[in-house]
Amino acid sequence: MNASANQTADRTTVMISYILLTLGAVIALLPLAMMAVSAIKTSAEIVANPLSLPHVPQWRNFVRAWRDTDLAQALLNSVKVTGLTMVLICVTGSMAAYALARSRTRSARWIAGYFLATTTLPIQLYLFPLYFGFAKLNLVDNVVATAFIYTAIYSPFSIFLLRTYFIAIPVEIEEAAVMDGANQWQVFWRVTLPLASPGVLTVAVIAGLNTWNEFLISTTFLQGRPAQTAIVRFYSMGGQYSSDWGEIMAAALIIIAPIVVFFLLMQRRFIEGMASGSVKG
């Protein structure tokens, strides 16, 4: 009787879990579905009934959104900023995290705590001084320089997260590599870093998603139209008195498509990296 009751309870728990997960998925995907449907509707149909299906699919909304806002250049700028930010964070963050994880000095913990504390500071605190400095150096509207800002913003969290991966890697593995004749750089590059690759990939995905969707820094430091990212260009589509919502939804679908595809391709490794970090840390 006890075994049968336990099986029934387990089935009930699993069923409730699936129901809650399905409900959460519907809530999360409903706005995306509405956006996809609105992208092929006229503005009048969207205003009249946002939940209705289009009478005639307006595929030209995508053509107009691509042409009128010059999304090709904006998407290219977003790819440049996001890609460079991911590379810089993975390279600099992994080396800094490794140094903190292997350091036996007392100050290493204070530095790690400092990195954790800086994640709570709002960007507005140093946005204006940073802008004046960039303006003085003629770095406004510079895509590469803006990538360095994103690197500085996301580095504290990335270093703190990667440090947990490096701490979990046994030091004996590195000592064995040293006994085989490897120097410190070879130990880091060929032994330790591959073992921490799930964490590096997790950091890259998080930084990439945040950079692609970020608006405040982009609109502050990339003001000129040739240097604007896709998010900033999308913001400029809304008119003061009227807006073509079909074209706006089509542009939004084009902008989020690359990052959604990227996340779907990396989701398995991302989840593995997050789960591995939570267990190891």
Summary of the structure (lengths in Angstrom):
residues: 281
radius of gyration: 23.8
end to end distance: 41.0
largest distance: 78.3
contacts: 800
relative contact order: 0.14
helix: 80%
strand: 0%
